[in-house]
Amino acid sequence: MLPYLAAPQPAANAPVTVSNNDICRIYGSVYLERDPKYKNTAAYTVYLGDDEAFASMVVYRENNKLFADGTAIWHITNKKAFADHVLYVTDNRNFADFTVHFTNVRSYAACRP
């Protein structure tokens, strides 16, 4: 009889889940924020590790921004305004979302979520 009482509609504010594969989409120009005052402006918190075996991402530093076009290939910029991604660097591995190890060989660049 009453059309407005037909069927309940799903909630519009359903929770959104974020997968770990999103870190594999970080490439291009990256700004590494080290000032704790601007930690909230960063998308992720990273730990820069010396050990490749335990790194979530092995990153190759590209000198030219135009060639930083693949997974785990970053052009580190010194200006936040020119960055595609802003990452906060922490000294404590326990506070990091993922760990990064830099490599000198482009073909070793990989993401291991």
N, C-alpha and C positions, 0 to 999 in steps of 0.2 A: 503494500500500500504506500508506504512512504519511501520514496526513492533515495532520500538522503541518509537513510539508515541501512542501506544495502550491504555493503561489505567494508570492513575496516581497512584503511589505507596504511601502508608501511610508514614507519617513522622517517621523517626527512633527515633527521640528525643521527643517522646510523654511524657507529664508530668506524674509522678508517684505519686499516692496518698497513704498515709500511714493511716491505720485505728487505732483506739484506742485500738483494741484488741491485738495489739502488746505488750502492757505492761503486758498482761496476760502470755506472754511467758518468762517472766523474772523469772528464778529460777536457782538453783545451787549456785555457789560461786559468791558473789557480793562484789565489792569494793565500799565503799562510799567515794567519793572525796569531801573534804571540802575546798581545796585551790582554790581560784578564778583564779589563774594563769592557772590551768589545767581544767578549766570548759569546754573548747572546746573538750577535749578528752573523755568526757562522752557521753553516748548515750541519756540519759534523765536527766532532772532536777527534783528533788523530794523535797517535803516538808515533814518532819517527824512530824506528828501531834499527839496530845494527845487524840483526840476525835475519837473514832471508827466509829461513825455515819456518819461522813463526809469524811471518807477515801476512796480513790479509790481502795486501796489494803490493806487488813489486812494480815500481814506477820508474819510467825512463824520463829524464829531464830533456825536453826538446828546447833548443835555442830559438827556433823560429815558431811563432805562434800559429802560423798557417799549417805547419806539419804536425801539430798536436791534435790529431784527428782520430785517434783510436783509444780503445780502453787502456787505462793506466799509462797514457802518454800525456804528460803535463808540460805546459810552459809556465814556469814560476814567474809571476809578475810582481813588481814592487809597488804597484798602485792598485788599491782595492777597487777603484772605479772601473778599471779595465778587465777585471777578473770575471770569468764565467762562474766560478765556484769560490766560496770563501770557507776555509777550514781553520779551525782553532787548534793550535799545537799545544799539547800538554806534556808535562814531564812525568806524569804518573800514568803508567800503562793501564791501571784499573779504571781510570776515568774516561778512557778513550772508547769511541765507537768502533774503531778499527785501527790496525797498525799498518805502517807504510815503511817499505825499505826501498831505497833508491839504487838503481842499477846503472851500469855504464853501457849495457848492450840493449839496443832497442827490441830485439826479438825475445828478450827475457821478460819484457813487460807483461804482466798478467794480473788478473783479479781472481782471488780465491775466497769466495764468500763462505 
